[in-house]
Amino acid sequence: MKNKILSGVFVFLAFAAITIILPGNVIAGSKSASVDKVRDDFNTAFNAGNATSIARLIDRDGVWLPPGKPAMTGKDNIAAYYTAYFQKMNSTIELKPGDIWVCEKWAFLSGDFIRMDTPKAGGGTSQIAGHYLFALKKQINGAWKIARDIWNESGAPSKP
């Protein structure tokens, strides 16, 4: 476990170093398209309220780092979180295209997002905006899976 945490810290620091050294989009041809497809597939699955489809995009050892909450570890725990979330909330998200860095078996995708949340129990719709960072890990079969997801939420939610 300690090695996994240290590995995650190393990946994050490597990403931070890349963003300082290489401003703007760093794109590695068709690899970037396959990384960006994960973003697009996440949007589709989230907007359908489909936790099972979201789970297919996550590395089995994935870690979610939501703002102000404890980390969630493991694909099954993250999928359970989304199952519970979608039972309480009608929600849509737009993870906007952003910068992509591909580094051998790791890729990083960062950009802005907008999420609209409407409680199923009633109440108004909230608009939440922020910035996300996916660290993706290349699987043995060549597919990219989300290994880490960290995001912030800018300011207080506002009514659209």
C-alpha angles and dihedrals in degrees: 000000000000090000091051091052091048089047090052091049090050092051091049092049091048089052091049091051091050092051091052095046099038113041120194129015117343106192128181102198118249091001090068091052091055090048092049090050088065088058091049092046090050090053091050095047094044093048090051089051088236112152091176091059091047089052090056088063095053128088110240089246094044121151125206117200107194120186114270095358136095118270117268114220131198131029093258094054092047091049090050089052091054092045090056092042094053091048089061103031141049101212140168129189138193113200098192121217112267145157118330126198121183117196111175106279095003131067132183127207123183134173147122127292140194121203128188116204127190117176112233089219089064136268138110129311117259125206115213122188130186149121128282135199123197120191106198127198123209111236126219089258091054096254120131117235129185108256097172133017121187126169143164130214114224115227126321119327111265134205113252 
